[in-house]
Amino acid sequence: MNDFGHESGMMGQEDLRRRLEELRSEHRDLDDVIARLAEATPFNQLQIQRLKKRKLALKDQMTRLESKLLPDIIA
């Protein structure tokens, strides 16, 4: 599985941090690509929608990894 969904339980803290940084980098790159495509006339709406969907999936993966890295705090 590409997002390490099943492997993250076996990954160490450093591995999780490295993977999180990779996801953040890809997320930023998608921001740039989407902005460039939106500036072009005419732009491909379907392609932009797919990139935004990918960006949301990355955000979900980042949130899962961040929750594994942060200790549970019970208020």
Phi and psi in degrees as a GROMACS rama.xvg file:
@    title "Ramachandran Plot"
@    xaxis  label "Phi"
@    yaxis  label "Psi"
@TYPE xy
-65.3834  -32.0369  ASN-2
-89.1366  10.5356  ASP-3
58.8003  23.4734  PHE-4
-54.1671  -43.4862  GLY-5
-90.587  -22.7828  HIS-6
-84.7806  -19.2102  GLU-7
-61.7439  -26.0095  SER-8
-64.4898  -25.5525  GLY-9
-99.2148  -6.71362  MET-10
-81.6752  144.516  MET-11
-79.8633  170.038  GLY-12
-57.018  -42.8408  GLN-13
-65.9913  -38.6104  GLU-14
-63.3725  -41.5735  ASP-15
-63.9531  -42.5548  LEU-16
-63.9747  -41.0476  ARG-17
-63.6701  -45.8685  ARG-18
-63.6639  -39.8523  ARG-19
-61.9589  -41.5534  LEU-20
-66.1548  -36.7213  GLU-21
-62.2257  -43.5258  GLU-22
-65.3426  -41.6527  LEU-23
-61.7973  -39.9499  ARG-24
-64.2121  -45.9108  SER-25
-63.4718  -38.5599  GLU-26
-60.8115  -44.7979  HIS-27
-63.7145  -42.3477  ARG-28
-60.5037  -40.974  ASP-29
-64.1056  -36.9789  LEU-30
-55.0081  -48.0585  ASP-31
-62.9954  -44.9582  ASP-32
-63.2301  -45.1957  VAL-33
-61.8973  -42.761  ILE-34
-62.4303  -43.1851  ALA-35
-65.0678  -41.7561  ARG-36
-66.1973  -37.4942  LEU-37
-68.3795  -26.7089  ALA-38
-75.9886  -27.8716  GLU-39
-71.1993  143.826  ALA-40
-122.377  126.692  THR-41
-77.6137  155.428  PRO-42
-107.403  156.6  PHE-43
-89.9969  100.885  ASN-44
-61.3568  -38.9749  GLN-45
-64.0403  -42.7581  LEU-46
-63.6953  -41.7426  GLN-47
-64.5265  -41.1703  ILE-48
-61.6893  -41.4217  GLN-49
-64.4194  -41.577  ARG-50
-65.5642  -39.4499  LEU-51
-65.8893  -36.9082  LYS-52
-64.5953  -42.2676  LYS-53
-61.8107  -41.2171  ARG-54
-62.2547  -41.5163  LYS-55
-64.7764  -39.1289  LEU-56
-63.609  -40.1919  ALA-57
-62.5431  -41.3739  LEU-58
-61.7524  -41.1971  LYS-59
-62.232  -43.1917  ASP-60
-63.541  -41.1661  GLN-61
-63.5595  -41.6855  MET-62
-62.4482  -42.288  THR-63
-62.6292  -44.5663  ARG-64
-66.229  -41.189  LEU-65
-61.0079  -38.7432  GLU-66
-67.6996  -29.1568  SER-67
-74.2834  -28.2352  LYS-68
-83.2731  -28.4425  LEU-69
-88.3437  132.733  LEU-70
-68.0736  148.102  PRO-71
-70.9717  127.881  ASP-72
-116.228  119.714  ILE-73
-98.241  118.747  ILE-74
